[in-house]
């Protein structure tokens, strides 16, 4: 049995803003059959503490970067969970990263340095009669953990897992003292980044291995187009950078048992889910496909391109239902599109149950991301017979088989890919979708292929298992 501590800023079912939480929450169960015993460390946000109930206190500190802190441990929400209870950092209204007005918390550097510091403490000293053999650090919020381990003189294997390289966790150099960062690390070869400290770079440089969430994104990261200024750091790690695809939790996302919908099997049940969604969204029937989008509204996701490509889809009798929130300008633009077109329905907000109804009821799910480390919604789509239309980038490229003539003849197509990521190429892809949709038997075949596609954790769990075993026996 190999013990792995997973350090993360969000975790399903307790706190989620994106795919990171899905993955952190799913990994412990997915890796158990590999002989991995994984415990998760998360911040004690209010919702997490409420779920923690009377979990045992396993460590206390009088001053963790400006206030007292406790570490709790227990079986919480189905996970073996360490919770960092530090009221001065986490007991507040608002989201994990943003205040109620949508601005980053001004002390985010301190908040997640504290999380990383506790990750290193558990790695170095153990807690609750358990010491990990490996520490897995998720994104910049956990990126300082390998540095704190080194600063303690502890040579513990660590893995930096990149879910999105766009967020660097930058902080001014003056934070080095207050956050107990070692002076030896502040070099261009270390965690210094143009005069600041980068928590993500710290992890990329100092972790024993680096993983990211798809093989294509792993390759993209060493290029200037995708590396966000860290391409040189990634390239320097060479073969230490490994791409392992995310899976989805097959229990949470199963059209035959999903409690959020009237569970269905293809093809009759799917038609019912579709009609229910049309009625709920007040959308008309039409000759073309019902497309859905469930997404953060940010530049990354390419939904401005979809706005441009929309008229072509509508002209062919397609409809579009979008659920999302984020950038106010995009929210407004989408609301304006819904007001203008009867075939467009927009729900601004974050709604887990509605996301299931939409993915169940759509004919197609559109994911036109400019970059996409892995992407989960196209995997949900595959599982529910909702044909993905995706940009050919990152994990989208790795999980969808384009319905090109060869794939159609071979009977293996599961969706539509497009490149480059432009409105024009997306419009062409939507046109291709409409062509495919116009042949019901052919379209049903693509849906069935997708529903059979391997979207669970099987091969990826084996890859993580091999990685962790290799680190422990190294
Ligand atoms: P990212 O992590 O970049 O946001 P992913 O595709 O990896 O993108 O994961 C997004 C996750 O968040 C998925 O589980 C998706 O269903 C969910 N999600 C995104 N926006 C919403 C929303 N508005 N309502 C409900 N779920 C959402």
Boltz pocket constraint, residues with backbone or C-beta under 6 A from the ligand:
constraints:
  - pocket:
      binder: B
      contacts: [[A, 17], [A, 18], [A, 19], [A, 20], [A, 22], [A, 294], [A, 295], [A, 296], [A, 323], [A, 324], [A, 325], [A, 347], [A, 349], [A, 350], [A, 351], [A, 352], [A, 355], [A, 374], [A, 375], [A, 376], [A, 377]]
      max_distance: 6.0
